[in-house]
Amino acid sequence: MQDRCKTVNQVQTTQTGVQTDITGDYIHELETLNQNLQCQVNNSKQKVDFLQNQSDNKVLSEASLKNNSRKLLFYTGLKSWITFYSIFEIISTALNPARKVSKFDQFMIFFLKIRLSLFHIDSISLWSLIINSQ
């Protein structure tokens, strides 16, 4: 009976192996490549952030007008972002959302035509003049 208990408690082991063409040098090359790519991604993200900040300062965007009261006053004649945005919210319900131009850009074109008395200039020409002048 004791022999039978010893047989039950014995553990069998099996060895297996895997053959691969991947070497330590290849893994090191992949790690180096990964680090270089991560560095390039980080640099690209920094460039995007930098360009986004520059874009906000040069273009007539919501952010550029909200953060620059002088620009808001110059282009709209309004001193307060709250007043400007309140007018935008009222008028934006009548703007066409299906156009390629955003509602805010449509509003800015409309507002600039009124502000600068440029009724004889079509909206596209006006917008390209503004973008190219900055």
C-alpha positions in Angstrom: 0.0 0.0 0.0 2.9 2.3 0.7 4.3 1.7 -2.8 1.0 2.8 -4.4 1.0 6.1 -2.5 4.5 6.9 -3.6 3.5 6.3 -7.3 0.6 8.7 -7.0 2.8 11.5 -5.5 5.4 11.3 -8.3 5.5 14.1 -10.8 6.2 13.6 -14.4 8.0 16.3 -16.4 8.2 16.9 -20.0 10.6 19.2 -21.8 9.6 21.2 -24.9 11.6 23.5 -27.1 10.8 26.2 -29.6 13.0 27.1 -32.5 13.1 30.7 -33.7 15.1 32.9 -35.9 14.9 35.9 -33.5 18.2 36.6 -31.9 19.2 38.9 -29.0 20.7 41.3 -31.5 17.4 41.5 -33.5 15.5 42.2 -30.3 17.9 45.0 -29.5 17.5 46.5 -33.0 13.7 46.4 -32.5 13.9 48.1 -29.1 16.2 50.8 -30.6 13.8 51.3 -33.5 10.9 51.5 -31.1 12.6 54.2 -29.0 13.4 56.2 -32.2 9.8 56.0 -33.3 8.5 57.1 -29.9 10.9 60.0 -30.1 9.6 61.0 -33.5 6.0 60.7 -32.3 6.8 63.0 -29.3 8.5 65.5 -31.6 5.6 65.4 -34.0 3.1 66.0 -31.1 5.2 69.0 -30.0 5.2 70.4 -33.5 1.4 70.0 -33.8 0.9 71.8 -30.5 3.2 74.6 -31.6 1.4 75.0 -34.9 -2.0 74.8 -33.2 -1.0 77.7 -30.9 0.3 79.7 -33.9 -2.8 78.9 -35.8 -5.0 80.1 -33.0 -3.1 83.4 -33.0 -3.3 84.1 -36.7 -6.7 82.8 -37.8 -10.1 84.2 -36.8 -11.1 81.2 -34.8 -13.3 81.1 -31.7 -10.2 80.6 -29.5 -8.3 83.5 -31.0 -11.2 85.9 -30.6 -12.1 84.7 -27.2 -8.5 85.1 -25.9 -7.7 88.4 -27.7 -10.1 91.3 -26.9 -8.2 93.7 -29.2 -8.7 91.3 -32.2 -12.4 90.9 -31.2 -12.9 94.7 -31.1 -11.1 95.2 -34.4 -13.0 92.6 -36.4 -16.4 92.9 -34.8 -16.6 96.2 -33.0 -17.7 94.4 -29.9 -15.7 94.7 -26.6 -17.1 91.6 -24.9 -16.8 88.0 -25.9 -20.0 87.2 -24.1 -21.9 89.7 -26.2 -20.3 88.4 -29.4 -21.0 84.8 -28.5 -24.6 85.5 -27.5 -25.3 87.0 -30.9 -23.6 84.0 -32.5 -25.9 81.6 -30.6 -29.0 83.5 -31.7 -27.9 83.6 -35.4 -26.4 80.2 -35.6 -29.8 78.6 -35.5 -30.4 80.1 -38.9 -27.1 79.0 -40.4 -26.7 76.0 -42.7 -25.0 73.2 -40.8 -24.6 71.1 -44.0 -22.0 73.4 -45.6 -18.3 72.7 -45.6 -17.8 76.0 -43.8 -18.5 75.8 -40.0 -21.3 77.7 -38.5 -18.8 79.9 -36.7 -17.0 80.7 -40.0 -20.3 81.5 -41.7 -21.2 83.8 -38.8 -17.8 85.6 -39.1 -18.2 86.1 -42.8 -21.7 87.6 -42.2 -20.5 89.7 -39.3 -17.4 91.0 -41.2 -19.5 91.9 -44.2 -21.8 94.0 -42.0 -19.0 95.5 -39.9 -16.9 96.5 -42.9 -19.8 97.3 -45.2 -18.6 94.8 -47.8 -21.9 93.8 -49.3 -20.5 93.9 -52.8 -17.8 91.3 -52.1 -18.8 87.7 -52.2 -18.3 85.7 -49.0 -15.5 83.4 -50.4 -13.4 86.3 -51.6 -13.8 88.1 -48.3 -12.8 85.0 -46.3 -9.7 84.4 -48.5 -8.7 88.0 -48.2 -8.8 87.8 -44.4 -6.9 84.5 -44.2 -4.2 85.6 -46.6 -3.7 89.0 -44.9 -2.7 87.4 -41.5 
